[in-house]
Amino acid sequence: MYGTIFFNEGWRVIRQEEKQKAAAKFRELSSGFIALGDETRQHIVLMLAEAGFDGMNVSDITTRTHLSRPAISHHLKILRDAGIISSYKRGTQVFYYIYIAEKLVVMKELIGLLEVIIAQSEDHAPGSDSTPHP
């Protein structure tokens, strides 16, 4: 249940369970991290956030960027596949909006796990009273 990792500055005990859970959360969020790593997609996400649940269609987004409609559609597909946006149809038009509620839950869980791992690392840092010695 506990794993130990030796560093030159001392022993640190980090619970393997938290590390495994954090790794699983990173895997679950990886497509979102990759999608949001692109500056153009970040800009699109910010535009959609400003638009709220009414969303924007490809034409609306195109007029506010330097990109073509096919390029915008490509970026929207990546964001939708990553679970960051969703869409709905109104007549013949498709409107895109932010849909990250599920991703935010997972992100908050990941942050909580990282905080636990960091706290455990700090508890066992060199110079702390609880530092195990070899």
VEXKOLFI-208109 format. One record per atom (N, C-alpha, C): x, y, z; residue in one letter. Coordinates in pm, whole numbers. Layout:
<nukols>
<xx = X; yy = Y; zz = Z; r = a>
...
</nukols>
This chain:
<nukols>
<xx = 82; yy = -119; zz = 0; r = m>
<xx = 0; yy = 0; zz = 0; r = m>
<xx = 86; yy = 126; zz = 0; r = m>
<xx = 197; yy = 125; zz = 70; r = y>
<xx = 287; yy = 238; zz = 69; r = y>
<xx = 409; yy = 206; zz = -14; r = y>
<xx = 451; yy = 303; zz = -91; r = g>
<xx = 573; yy = 286; zz = -168; r = g>
<xx = 674; yy = 386; zz = -118; r = g>
<xx = 798; yy = 352; zz = -122; r = t>
<xx = 900; yy = 447; zz = -81; r = t>
<xx = 988; yy = 479; zz = -200; r = t>
<xx = 1022; yy = 603; zz = -210; r = i>
<xx = 1109; yy = 648; zz = -317; r = i>
<xx = 1228; yy = 715; zz = -250; r = i>
<xx = 1349; yy = 676; zz = -287; r = f>
<xx = 1469; yy = 734; zz = -226; r = f>
<xx = 1517; yy = 851; zz = -311; r = f>
<xx = 1534; yy = 963; zz = -247; r = f>
<xx = 1594; yy = 1080; zz = -308; r = f>
<xx = 1722; yy = 1108; zz = -231; r = f>
<xx = 1817; yy = 1172; zz = -294; r = n>
<xx = 1943; yy = 1204; zz = -226; r = n>
<xx = 1918; yy = 1279; zz = -96; r = n>
<xx = 1814; yy = 1364; zz = -93; r = e>
<xx = 1790; yy = 1444; zz = 26; r = e>
<xx = 1713; yy = 1369; zz = 133; r = e>
<xx = 1674; yy = 1246; zz = 111; r = g>
<xx = 1606; yy = 1169; zz = 216; r = g>
<xx = 1497; yy = 1081; zz = 159; r = g>
<xx = 1427; yy = 1015; zz = 249; r = w>
<xx = 1319; yy = 924; zz = 210; r = w>
<xx = 1188; yy = 1001; zz = 204; r = w>
<xx = 1111; yy = 969; zz = 107; r = r>
<xx = 975; yy = 1024; zz = 98; r = r>
<xx = 880; yy = 908; zz = 79; r = r>
<xx = 777; yy = 907; zz = 158; r = v>
<xx = 678; yy = 802; zz = 147; r = v>
<xx = 554; yy = 861; zz = 81; r = v>
<xx = 518; yy = 803; zz = -28; r = i>
<xx = 400; yy = 851; zz = -101; r = i>
<xx = 308; yy = 732; zz = -121; r = i>
<xx = 186; yy = 749; zz = -83; r = r>
<xx = 91; yy = 639; zz = -97; r = r>
<xx = 68; yy = 608; zz = -244; r = r>
<xx = 89; yy = 484; zz = -280; r = q>
<xx = 74; yy = 439; zz = -418; r = q>
<xx = -70; yy = 455; zz = -466; r = q>
<xx = -165; yy = 439; zz = -376; r = e>
<xx = -305; yy = 450; zz = -413; r = e>
<xx = -337; yy = 588; zz = -472; r = e>
<xx = -290; yy = 694; zz = -405; r = e>
<xx = -313; yy = 830; zz = -456; r = e>
<xx = -243; yy = 851; zz = -589; r = e>
<xx = -121; yy = 799; zz = -600; r = k>
<xx = -47; yy = 813; zz = -725; r = k>
<xx = -119; yy = 743; zz = -840; r = k>
<xx = -171; yy = 625; zz = -814; r = q>
<xx = -243; yy = 550; zz = -918; r = q>
<xx = -372; yy = 621; zz = -956; r = q>
<xx = -444; yy = 673; zz = -857; r = k>
<xx = -567; yy = 747; zz = -886; r = k>
<xx = -536; yy = 873; zz = -967; r = k>
<xx = -430; yy = 944; zz = -929; r = a>
<xx = -391; yy = 1066; zz = -1001; r = a>
<xx = -353; yy = 1032; zz = -1145; r = a>
<xx = -279; yy = 924; zz = -1163; r = a>
<xx = -240; yy = 883; zz = -1298; r = a>
<xx = -363; yy = 852; zz = -1383; r = a>
<xx = -463; yy = 788; zz = -1323; r = a>
<xx = -587; yy = 758; zz = -1395; r = a>
<xx = -660; yy = 886; zz = -1432; r = a>
<xx = -662; yy = 984; zz = -1342; r = k>
<xx = -727; yy = 1113; zz = -1372; r = k>
<xx = -653; yy = 1186; zz = -1484; r = k>
<xx = -518; yy = 1182; zz = -1481; r = f>
<xx = -442; yy = 1243; zz = -1590; r = f>
<xx = -478; yy = 1178; zz = -1723; r = f>
<xx = -488; yy = 1044; zz = -1725; r = r>
<xx = -524; yy = 974; zz = -1850; r = r>
<xx = -664; yy = 1016; zz = -1896; r = r>
<xx = -755; yy = 1029; zz = -1802; r = e>
<xx = -893; yy = 1067; zz = -1836; r = e>
<xx = -899; yy = 1209; zz = -1892; r = e>
<xx = -812; yy = 1295; zz = -1845; r = l>
<xx = -812; yy = 1436; zz = -1888; r = l>
<xx = -716; yy = 1466; zz = -2002; r = l>
<xx = -636; yy = 1368; zz = -2043; r = s>
<xx = -529; yy = 1396; zz = -2138; r = s>
<xx = -578; yy = 1453; zz = -2270; r = s>
<xx = -690; yy = 1403; zz = -2323; r = s>
<xx = -738; yy = 1459; zz = -2451; r = s>
<xx = -778; yy = 1605; zz = -2435; r = s>
<xx = -832; yy = 1640; zz = -2319; r = g>
<xx = -867; yy = 1779; zz = -2292; r = g>
<xx = -744; yy = 1867; zz = -2281; r = g>
<xx = -641; yy = 1816; zz = -2211; r = f>
<xx = -516; yy = 1892; zz = -2200; r = f>
<xx = -455; yy = 1914; zz = -2339; r = f>
<xx = -457; yy = 1810; zz = -2420; r = i>
<xx = -400; yy = 1822; zz = -2555; r = i>
<xx = -482; yy = 1923; zz = -2637; r = i>
<xx = -614; yy = 1911; zz = -2629; r = a>
<xx = -700; yy = 2002; zz = -2706; r = a>
<xx = -679; yy = 2147; zz = -2663; r = a>
<xx = -663; yy = 2169; zz = -2534; r = l>
<xx = -648; yy = 2306; zz = -2484; r = l>
<xx = -504; yy = 2357; zz = -2494; r = l>
<xx = -414; yy = 2273; zz = -2540; r = g>
<xx = -275; yy = 2314; zz = -2559; r = g>
<xx = -255; yy = 2402; zz = -2680; r = g>
<xx = -355; yy = 2410; zz = -2765; r = d>
<xx = -347; yy = 2491; zz = -2887; r = d>
<xx = -405; yy = 2629; zz = -2860; r = d>
<xx = -330; yy = 2733; zz = -2894; r = e>
<xx = -372; yy = 2870; zz = -2867; r = e>
<xx = -502; yy = 2907; zz = -2940; r = e>
<xx = -519; yy = 2858; zz = -3061; r = t>
<xx = -642; yy = 2887; zz = -3135; r = t>
<xx = -763; yy = 2827; zz = -3063; r = t>
<xx = -749; yy = 2704; zz = -3017; r = r>
<xx = -861; yy = 2640; zz = -2946; r = r>
<xx = -887; yy = 2710; zz = -2813; r = r>
<xx = -782; yy = 2759; zz = -2749; r = q>
<xx = -803; yy = 2837; zz = -2625; r = q>
<xx = -887; yy = 2960; zz = -2656; r = q>
<xx = -855; yy = 3027; zz = -2766; r = h>
<xx = -930; yy = 3146; zz = -2807; r = h>
<xx = -1076; yy = 3110; zz = -2835; r = h>
<xx = -1099; yy = 3000; zz = -2903; r = i>
<xx = -1236; yy = 2956; zz = -2933; r = i>
<xx = -1311; yy = 2926; zz = -2803; r = i>
<xx = -1246; yy = 2859; zz = -2710; r = v>
<xx = -1310; yy = 2827; zz = -2581; r = v>
<xx = -1349; yy = 2955; zz = -2509; r = v>
<xx = -1261; yy = 3055; zz = -2510; r = l>
<xx = -1293; yy = 3182; zz = -2445; r = l>
<xx = -1411; yy = 3251; zz = -2512; r = l>
<xx = -1415; yy = 3246; zz = -2645; r = m>
<xx = -1530; yy = 3305; zz = -2716; r = m>
<xx = -1659; yy = 3233; zz = -2679; r = m>
<xx = -1654; yy = 3101; zz = -2675; r = l>
<xx = -1774; yy = 3023; zz = -2641; r = l>
<xx = -1815; yy = 3046; zz = -2496; r = l>
<xx = -1718; yy = 3065; zz = -2409; r = a>
<xx = -1750; yy = 3093; zz = -2269; r = a>
<xx = -1825; yy = 3227; zz = -2258; r = a>
<xx = -1781; yy = 3325; zz = -2334; r = e>
<xx = -1849; yy = 3455; zz = -2335; r = e>
<xx = -1990; yy = 3445; zz = -2392; r = e>
<xx = -2010; yy = 3354; zz = -2486; r = a>
<xx = -2141; yy = 3339; zz = -2551; r = a>
<xx = -2242; yy = 3269; zz = -2462; r = a>
<xx = -2194; yy = 3198; zz = -2361; r = g>
<xx = -2286; yy = 3127; zz = -2271; r = g>
<xx = -2350; yy = 3008; zz = -2339; r = g>
<xx = -2465; yy = 2966; zz = -2286; r = f>
<xx = -2532; yy = 2847; zz = -2339; r = f>
<xx = -2599; yy = 2871; zz = -2473; r = f>
<xx = -2614; yy = 2997; zz = -2513; r = d>
<xx = -2667; yy = 3025; zz = -2648; r = d>
<xx = -2567; yy = 2975; zz = -2752; r = d>
<xx = -2439; yy = 2985; zz = -2718; r = g>
<xx = -2335; yy = 2934; zz = -2807; r = g>
<xx = -2313; yy = 3021; zz = -2929; r = g>
<xx = -2232; yy = 2966; zz = -3017; r = m>
<xx = -2199; yy = 3034; zz = -3142; r = m>
<xx = -2194; yy = 2930; zz = -3253; r = m>
<xx = -2227; yy = 2972; zz = -3375; r = n>
<xx = -2212; yy = 2881; zz = -3488; r = n>
<xx = -2077; yy = 2907; zz = -3555; r = n>
<xx = -2045; yy = 2825; zz = -3652; r = v>
<xx = -1915; yy = 2835; zz = -3719; r = v>
<xx = -1898; yy = 2973; zz = -3783; r = v>
<xx = -2003; yy = 3026; zz = -3842; r = s>
<xx = -1993; yy = 3160; zz = -3905; r = s>
<xx = -1960; yy = 3267; zz = -3802; r = s>
<xx = -2025; yy = 3261; zz = -3685; r = d>
<xx = -1996; yy = 3358; zz = -3579; r = d>
<xx = -1850; yy = 3352; zz = -3537; r = d>
<xx = -1800; yy = 3231; zz = -3521; r = i>
<xx = -1662; yy = 3213; zz = -3477; r = i>
<xx = -1566; yy = 3259; zz = -3587; r = i>
<xx = -1597; yy = 3225; zz = -3711; r = t>
<xx = -1510; yy = 3261; zz = -3823; r = t>
<xx = -1493; yy = 3412; zz = -3834; r = t>
<xx = -1601; yy = 3487; zz = -3814; r = t>
<xx = -1592; yy = 3633; zz = -3825; r = t>
<xx = -1504; yy = 3695; zz = -3716; r = t>
<xx = -1484; yy = 3621; zz = -3607; r = r>
<xx = -1403; yy = 3675; zz = -3497; r = r>
<xx = -1260; yy = 3619; zz = -3494; r = r>
<xx = -1225; yy = 3544; zz = -3599; r = t>
<xx = -1089; yy = 3489; zz = -3607; r = t>
<xx = -1033; yy = 3514; zz = -3747; r = t>
<xx = -911; yy = 3472; zz = -3766; r = h>
<xx = -847; yy = 3482; zz = -3896; r = h>
<xx = -854; yy = 3350; zz = -3973; r = h>
<xx = -932; yy = 3253; zz = -3921; r = l>
<xx = -934; yy = 3119; zz = -3979; r = l>
<xx = -1052; yy = 3097; zz = -4072; r = l>
<xx = -1038; yy = 2998; zz = -4158; r = s>
<xx = -1146; yy = 2961; zz = -4250; r = s>
<xx = -1249; yy = 2877; zz = -4177; r = s>
<xx = -1365; yy = 2862; zz = -4239; r = r>
<xx = -1470; yy = 2777; zz = -4181; r = r>
<xx = -1422; yy = 2633; zz = -4162; r = r>
<xx = -1354; yy = 2572; zz = -4261; r = p>
<xx = -1306; yy = 2435; zz = -4239; r = p>
<xx = -1207; yy = 2425; zz = -4122; r = p>
<xx = -1122; yy = 2527; zz = -4106; r = a>
<xx = -1026; yy = 2525; zz = -3995; r = a>
<xx = -1099; yy = 2536; zz = -3861; r = a>
<xx = -1199; yy = 2623; zz = -3855; r = i>
<xx = -1279; yy = 2637; zz = -3732; r = i>
<xx = -1350; yy = 2505; zz = -3703; r = i>
<xx = -1409; yy = 2444; zz = -3804; r = s>
<xx = -1478; yy = 2316; zz = -3786; r = s>
<xx = -1383; yy = 2209; zz = -3733; r = s>
<xx = -1260; yy = 2208; zz = -3784; r = h>
<xx = -1159; yy = 2113; zz = -3737; r = h>
<xx = -1132; yy = 2134; zz = -3588; r = h>
<xx = -1110; yy = 2257; zz = -3547; r = h>
<xx = -1083; yy = 2286; zz = -3406; r = h>
<xx = -1203; yy = 2252; zz = -3318; r = h>
<xx = -1323; yy = 2281; zz = -3367; r = l>
<xx = -1443; yy = 2248; zz = -3290; r = l>
<xx = -1458; yy = 2097; zz = -3272; r = l>
<xx = -1424; yy = 2021; zz = -3374; r = k>
<xx = -1431; yy = 1875; zz = -3363; r = k>
<xx = -1335; yy = 1824; zz = -3256; r = k>
<xx = -1215; yy = 1877; zz = -3253; r = i>
<xx = -1117; yy = 1836; zz = -3151; r = i>
<xx = -1169; yy = 1870; zz = -3011; r = i>
<xx = -1224; yy = 1989; zz = -2995; r = l>
<xx = -1277; yy = 2029; zz = -2866; r = l>
<xx = -1397; yy = 1944; zz = -2825; r = l>
<xx = -1481; yy = 1912; zz = -2921; r = r>
<xx = -1598; yy = 1827; zz = -2891; r = r>
<xx = -1554; yy = 1685; zz = -2857; r = r>
<xx = -1461; yy = 1630; zz = -2932; r = d>
<xx = -1411; yy = 1495; zz = -2905; r = d>
<xx = -1344; yy = 1487; zz = -2768; r = d>
<xx = -1287; yy = 1598; zz = -2722; r = a>
<xx = -1221; yy = 1601; zz = -2591; r = a>
<xx = -1321; yy = 1624; zz = -2477; r = a>
<xx = -1447; yy = 1648; zz = -2512; r = g>
<xx = -1548; yy = 1667; zz = -2409; r = g>
<xx = -1549; yy = 1805; zz = -2347; r = g>
<xx = -1498; yy = 1903; zz = -2421; r = i>
<xx = -1491; yy = 2039; zz = -2369; r = i>
<xx = -1609; yy = 2123; zz = -2416; r = i>
<xx = -1657; yy = 2094; zz = -2535; r = i>
<xx = -1774; yy = 2166; zz = -2587; r = i>
<xx = -1879; yy = 2065; zz = -2632; r = i>
<xx = -1998; yy = 2117; zz = -2650; r = s>
<xx = -2106; yy = 2036; zz = -2706; r = s>
<xx = -2179; yy = 2124; zz = -2807; r = s>
<xx = -2281; yy = 2070; zz = -2869; r = s>
<xx = -2352; yy = 2148; zz = -2970; r = s>
<xx = -2499; yy = 2112; zz = -2971; r = s>
<xx = -2577; yy = 2200; zz = -3031; r = y>
<xx = -2718; yy = 2173; zz = -3054; r = y>
<xx = -2755; yy = 2235; zz = -3188; r = y>
<xx = -2861; yy = 2183; zz = -3246; r = k>
<xx = -2906; yy = 2232; zz = -3375; r = k>
<xx = -3027; yy = 2323; zz = -3357; r = k>
<xx = -3023; yy = 2436; zz = -3426; r = r>
<xx = -3137; yy = 2526; zz = -3432; r = r>
<xx = -3163; yy = 2551; zz = -3579; r = r>
<xx = -3269; yy = 2491; zz = -3631; r = g>
<xx = -3295; yy = 2497; zz = -3775; r = g>
<xx = -3187; yy = 2421; zz = -3848; r = g>
<xx = -3121; yy = 2489; zz = -3939; r = t>
<xx = -3013; yy = 2424; zz = -4014; r = t>
<xx = -2875; yy = 2455; zz = -3957; r = t>
<xx = -2871; yy = 2537; zz = -3853; r = q>
<xx = -2743; yy = 2578; zz = -3796; r = q>
<xx = -2709; yy = 2497; zz = -3672; r = q>
<xx = -2579; yy = 2475; zz = -3654; r = v>
<xx = -2529; yy = 2407; zz = -3536; r = v>
<xx = -2459; yy = 2511; zz = -3448; r = v>
<xx = -2500; yy = 2514; zz = -3322; r = f>
<xx = -2441; yy = 2608; zz = -3226; r = f>
<xx = -2358; yy = 2530; zz = -3125; r = f>
<xx = -2240; yy = 2585; zz = -3097; r = y>
<xx = -2145; yy = 2521; zz = -3006; r = y>
<xx = -2139; yy = 2601; zz = -2876; r = y>
<xx = -2126; yy = 2530; zz = -2765; r = y>
<xx = -2119; yy = 2593; zz = -2634; r = y>
<xx = -2026; yy = 2512; zz = -2543; r = y>
<xx = -1980; yy = 2577; zz = -2439; r = i>
<xx = -1892; yy = 2512; zz = -2342; r = i>
<xx = -1971; yy = 2407; zz = -2266; r = i>
<xx = -1912; yy = 2290; zz = -2253; r = y>
<xx = -1974; yy = 2184; zz = -2173; r = y>
<xx = -1862; yy = 2109; zz = -2101; r = y>
<xx = -1818; yy = 2167; zz = -1990; r = i>
<xx = -1704; yy = 2108; zz = -1921; r = i>
<xx = -1737; yy = 2064; zz = -1779; r = i>
<xx = -1865; yy = 2057; zz = -1743; r = a>
<xx = -1901; yy = 2021; zz = -1606; r = a>
<xx = -1838; yy = 1889; zz = -1563; r = a>
<xx = -1846; yy = 1788; zz = -1649; r = e>
<xx = -1790; yy = 1656; zz = -1614; r = e>
<xx = -1638; yy = 1664; zz = -1604; r = e>
<xx = -1575; yy = 1736; zz = -1695; r = k>
<xx = -1429; yy = 1750; zz = -1693; r = k>
<xx = -1384; yy = 1826; zz = -1568; r = k>
<xx = -1462; yy = 1925; zz = -1526; r = l>
<xx = -1426; yy = 2001; zz = -1407; r = l>
<xx = -1429; yy = 1915; zz = -1282; r = l>
<xx = -1525; yy = 1824; zz = -1274; r = v>
<xx = -1531; yy = 1732; zz = -1160; r = v>
<xx = -1404; yy = 1648; zz = -1154; r = v>
<xx = -1365; yy = 1593; zz = -1267; r = v>
<xx = -1244; yy = 1511; zz = -1272; r = v>
<xx = -1121; yy = 1596; zz = -1241; r = v>
<xx = -1116; yy = 1718; zz = -1295; r = m>
<xx = -1003; yy = 1808; zz = -1269; r = m>
<xx = -992; yy = 1839; zz = -1120; r = m>
<xx = -1105; yy = 1866; zz = -1054; r = k>
<xx = -1104; yy = 1894; zz = -911; r = k>
<xx = -1057; yy = 1772; zz = -832; r = k>
<xx = -1098; yy = 1653; zz = -875; r = e>
<xx = -1051; yy = 1531; zz = -810; r = e>
<xx = -900; yy = 1516; zz = -826; r = e>
<xx = -850; yy = 1545; zz = -945; r = l>
<xx = -705; yy = 1538; zz = -971; r = l>
<xx = -631; yy = 1637; zz = -882; r = l>
<xx = -681; yy = 1759; zz = -875; r = i>
<xx = -616; yy = 1861; zz = -791; r = i>
<xx = -614; yy = 1816; zz = -645; r = i>
<xx = -725; yy = 1758; zz = -597; r = g>
<xx = -730; yy = 1707; zz = -461; r = g>
<xx = -626; yy = 1599; zz = -436; r = g>
<xx = -612; yy = 1507; zz = -531; r = l>
<xx = -513; yy = 1401; zz = -519; r = l>
<xx = -371; yy = 1457; zz = -519; r = l>
<xx = -346; yy = 1553; zz = -606; r = l>
<xx = -213; yy = 1616; zz = -611; r = l>
<xx = -182; yy = 1688; zz = -480; r = l>
<xx = -283; yy = 1752; zz = -422; r = e>
<xx = -262; yy = 1819; zz = -293; r = e>
<xx = -225; yy = 1720; zz = -185; r = e>
<xx = -290; yy = 1602; zz = -185; r = v>
<xx = -258; yy = 1498; zz = -87; r = v>
<xx = -115; yy = 1448; zz = -107; r = v>
<xx = -79; yy = 1422; zz = -232; r = i>
<xx = 56; yy = 1373; zz = -262; r = i>
<xx = 161; yy = 1477; zz = -220; r = i>
<xx = 135; yy = 1603; zz = -251; r = i>
<xx = 229; yy = 1710; zz = -215; r = i>
<xx = 239; yy = 1722; zz = -63; r = i>
<xx = 125; yy = 1717; zz = 5; r = a>
<xx = 126; yy = 1727; zz = 152; r = a>
<xx = 205; yy = 1612; zz = 212; r = a>
<xx = 187; yy = 1492; zz = 158; r = q>
<xx = 261; yy = 1377; zz = 209; r = q>
<xx = 411; yy = 1394; zz = 183; r = q>
<xx = 445; yy = 1449; zz = 68; r = s>
<xx = 587; yy = 1473; zz = 37; r = s>
<xx = 646; yy = 1575; zz = 132; r = s>
<xx = 570; yy = 1681; zz = 161; r = e>
<xx = 619; yy = 1785; zz = 252; r = e>
<xx = 631; yy = 1732; zz = 394; r = e>
<xx = 540; yy = 1642; zz = 435; r = d>
<xx = 546; yy = 1583; zz = 568; r = d>
<xx = 673; yy = 1502; zz = 587; r = d>
<xx = 727; yy = 1450; zz = 478; r = h>
<xx = 844; yy = 1365; zz = 485; r = h>
<xx = 968; yy = 1431; zz = 425; r = h>
<xx = 963; yy = 1562; zz = 414; r = a>
<xx = 1076; yy = 1634; zz = 357; r = a>
<xx = 1192; yy = 1636; zz = 456; r = a>
<xx = 1313; yy = 1645; zz = 407; r = p>
<xx = 1428; yy = 1654; zz = 496; r = p>
<xx = 1411; yy = 1771; zz = 594; r = p>
<xx = 1442; yy = 1743; zz = 718; r = g>
<xx = 1433; yy = 1847; zz = 819; r = g>
<xx = 1301; yy = 1847; zz = 894; r = g>
<xx = 1199; yy = 1775; zz = 841; r = s>
<xx = 1073; yy = 1769; zz = 915; r = s>
<xx = 1087; yy = 1660; zz = 1021; r = s>
<xx = 1011; yy = 1674; zz = 1128; r = d>
<xx = 1020; yy = 1581; zz = 1240; r = d>
<xx = 984; yy = 1439; zz = 1203; r = d>
<xx = 900; yy = 1421; zz = 1101; r = s>
<xx = 853; yy = 1288; zz = 1066; r = s>
<xx = 933; yy = 1222; zz = 954; r = s>
<xx = 1048; yy = 1280; zz = 920; r = t>
<xx = 1129; yy = 1224; zz = 812; r = t>
<xx = 1187; yy = 1090; zz = 853; r = t>
<xx = 1152; yy = 982; zz = 781; r = p>
<xx = 1214; yy = 854; zz = 813; r = p>
<xx = 1359; yy = 854; zz = 769; r = p>
<xx = 1443; yy = 791; zz = 847; r = h>
<xx = 1585; yy = 783; zz = 813; r = h>
<xx = 1621; yy = 640; zz = 781; r = h>
<xx = 1706; yy = 620; zz = 683; r = p>
<xx = 1744; yy = 483; zz = 645; r = p>
<xx = 1822; yy = 413; zz = 753; r = p>
</nukols>
